[in-house]
Amino acid sequence: MVLVCEVNYTIPAGFGQSLRKLFKFQVLKPLDVKTKFYNAEMDEIYLEAQIQNVTTGPFCLEKVELDNSEHYTVTSLNTLSNGESVLTSKHMLQPNNSCQFLYCIKPKSTIARCSKVLRQFTNVGKLDIVWRSSLRERGRLQTSQLQRLPFENEDLCLEVVDAKNIIKIGSIFSFLCRVTNSSDHPMKLHIHLDIKMLTNSYTGSADFLLEVLQPAEKTEFSLSISPSNLGLIRVSPLLLVDTLQNRRYYFEKVVDVFVVDADYHQDDVFFLNKLTEYENSQELLREKKIQLQVV
């Protein structure tokens, strides 16, 4: 930072004079901002902003907002369980400490309908941060326009829009898929899901045709399987064949689901009954000799 000092004066002869002097100061940034983008789907982006206090004293964050650009909408995900913002109460950040903020960004309908147009608008917005030091001095930082990550130029986009996280073994697991035609030509898709022969983690199959899907159009369809193993299983692969262009699309990861016992109950009593009962520690000390070893 450069401080410019200028003095204007008049000499006895009546002529005006001026004197200018420059003072240079080293100004350290009060906070460090790091951002990271996550492309969830083609029309949904998540931004994680990490703010670190790099000063020698604490300061209080008063405002951390993402001002959206004209082509995107922003939803803040920084709320407590009661619906209040995390900045409602006093938010003091100690030196060298960090905090994270999360935002969901979606393109407006004017550009979301066409994937080619969407790829041209990468500026999603800029962060606006306001804080106060321990001496009540106010500071503000506004970043430049943040740019979203580019996504792969796929002709076909598949997403799971409705699925359970936990399913009991032997029951039917159904999930709803949405497919989007991102190409510039119509598609007639053949859906094919076969049993996973390598691990036999589930049974089920699908083999049917969808109606013709025009460019930028979406359609939904349901798939069902029956898990045969406990634990986390992955439904894959799913094959979609464009019968008009004779092109095949493989999706290695469709959906994950956690398979539990048939007597599973999601309550505290169930988990307590499932725990192994150990001997009481006091009785163990009286009846058995305990040898301690320092390693």
N, C-alpha and C positions, 0 to 999 in steps of 0.2 A: 504494500500500500504506500502511496506517495501523498504527503501532505504539502500543499502549496500555500505559502504565506506571502502576502504582498502588502507593502506599506506605501501609501501615497502621502507626499508632503510637498511643501512649497518653500523654496529657498528665499533668502532676503531680497534677491533681485526680482522676485515675483514669478519665477518660472516653476512650473510643476515638475516634480520628480517622482519616481517610483522605485521601489526596491523589492525584488522577489527572491525568495529562497525556498528550496525544496528539501523536505525531510522524508527520508525513507524509513519505513517501519516493516518489520517482518510479522505478518499476521498469520497465525496458525488457524486452520479450520477447526471449528468447534465440534463438528460431528462428521462421521463417515457414513455414507449411504451406499448400500449395495442392493441391487435389484436382480431378480431372477424370474424368468417367465416359464410357465408350464402350459403347453398346448394340450388341453383336455380333449377337445373335439375341434372340428373345423370352425365352428361358430362360437367357441367358448375358450377363454384364456384366463389363467390365474397368474397374478403378479404377487410375488413375495418381496417385501421391502424390509431390509434390516438396517436399523439405525443404531450407531454406536457413539457413545460419548467419549471423545478423544481429548477433552479438556482435563484440567487438574481439579475441578470442582463439580459438584452435582448440578443438574439443571432439570427443570420441569417442562415436560412436553405438553403444550396446550392444544396443538392442532397438527394432525397428520392426515392429509387428504390427497386423493388422486383426482386431479381435475381432468375430466375426459376431453378428448378431441371431438370435433364435430361429427365424426363417423362412428363413434363408439359410445356405449353406455357403461357406467361403472357402478358396481354394487360393493359396498364395504362389508367385509366379513369379520370386522373387529368389534363384536358385541359380546356382552356377558350373557349369562343364562337368563337374567331378568330383562334382557332387551336393551340395556344401557350400553353406551360406548365405553371402551376400555379407558378413554380419556376423560370420562365424566368425573371420576375421582382424581385426586392429585396423583400424577404419574411422575415420580422422581426417578431420574436415571443417574446412577452413580458413575464416577469415572471408570472408563474402560468397559462398562457394562453395555449390553446390546438388548434390543427388543425387536420383535418382528410384527409386521402388519401384512394382512392378506386382502386382496381385492379380486373380484370376479369381473372380467371385461367381456362384453359381447358386442358384436357389430350391429349397427342399426339395420333395419329391414331394407333400406335402400341399396345397401351393398351386400347384405348377407345372402340375397337370392342368387347371386352369380359368383362362383368361386374365382373366376378370372379377375373380376373387378375387385374382389376382396383382397387379392394378393397385391394390388397396387397401393392400398392404404395401410401402411405399417405403423404410423404414429398413433398411439393409443391415448396419450395424455402425459401430464407431468405432475410430479409430487410437490405438494406445498406443505412445508413444515414450519411450525412456529413454536418457540420455546422461550423460557425465562430462566435466567441464571439465579444463583442463590442471593444475589443483590438486587433482584427484581429487574434486571436489564433484559429487554426484549430482543430476541433475534429471530430472523426469518431466512429460510433457504428455499429456493424454488429451482427444481432441476430443469434441464432441457427436455424436449419431447422424447419420451421413451418409445422405443420401437419394438414391436412384437417379433417373436421368432418366426421365420418363414416355415411353412409346413410343406410337406411333400405334395407334389402335383399329381394326386391320385385321381383316376377317373371315377372311382367308386369309394364311398365312405360308409363304413359300417359302425354303428354304435348300439350299445345295449341301454335301453331307456327305462326298463323296469325288471328288477330281479331281486330275489331275496339273498341275504348274506349267509344265512344258516338254514340247513334243511336236514330232516331226519332221514336216516338210512332206509332205503326201501320205498320211500315216498316219491311222488312225481315232482320234479323241479322244472317249472316252466319260466321262461324269460322272454321278454318282448324286445325285438330288434328293429332298428330303423336303418334303412339303406337310402343313400342319397346319390343321385346321378350327377357327378361333377364334370362330366364330359360335355362335348358339344354335339353329341348325337344320341338318338334314342337307344334304350336298352330293353331287352326282354330276358330277365334273369331266371336261371334254373338254380334252385337252392338244393344243396346236397350236404347232409350231415350223416356221417356213418359212425358205427360203434368204435370206440377206442380199443383196438385189438392188442396194443402193446402192453397196457397195464390192466385192462378190464376194470377200470375205475367206475364206469357207468355203462348202462345199456340204453339204447334208443337210436332212432334214425329219422331222417327227413329227406324227402325227395319230391319236390313240387315246383311248379312254374308260377312266376308273378306276372301281373299285367305289364304291358309296355310302359316303361318309365321314360318320360321326356327329360331333356336337359334341365338341371336345377330342380327337378321334382324329387319328392321323398315318398316312401311308402313303408309301412310297418308289417311285420309278420312275427308269429310266435313259434318257439321251438320248445321241446320238452325232452327230458332224459330222466332216468331213474338211477341214482347213485348206488354203487354196490360196495364201495370201500369207505372207511372212516377217514377223516382228515380233510385237508384242503385238496380239491380236485379242480382241474382246468378243463373246460369244454373246448375242444379243438381237435383237428382243424375244421373250419367251415369253408366249403367250396361254393363259389358263385360263378356261374358260367353265363356269359352274354351270348345267347344263341344267335343274335343278329350279326355280331362281329366275330363270333367263334373265338372269344377270348376268355381265359380263366383267371379268376381272382381267388387267391388263397388267403385266409385269415387265420394265423396261427394261434392268436389269443383272442378268444371270444368273450368268455366270462369265467370268473372263479367263484366257487361256493365251498363253504365249510360244512362237512357232513358229520353229524353227531349221532349218538345212540338213540334208539327209539324211545327210551324213557327220559330223554333230556327235558329239563324244565329250567327256565331262565329265572331262577330265584335263589336267594341266599341259602335257604334250607337244603335245596338240592346239592349245592356245592359243598356244604358242610357234611352231608351224609356221604359224599363221594370221597372225602378226605380219609386217609389212613389213620386209625386211632393208635397213638403212641402211648407208652407208659408215662405215668405222672413223673415229673422230674424229681420230686422229693422222695417218692418211693424208690426210684431208681438209685438215688444216692445212698439210701439206707440199706438196700438189699445187695447192691453190687459195688465193687470197687472201681473207681474211675481213675484211669491213669492219663495225666496230661503230658503232652509232649510238645515242646517248643521247636518249631521248624523255621 
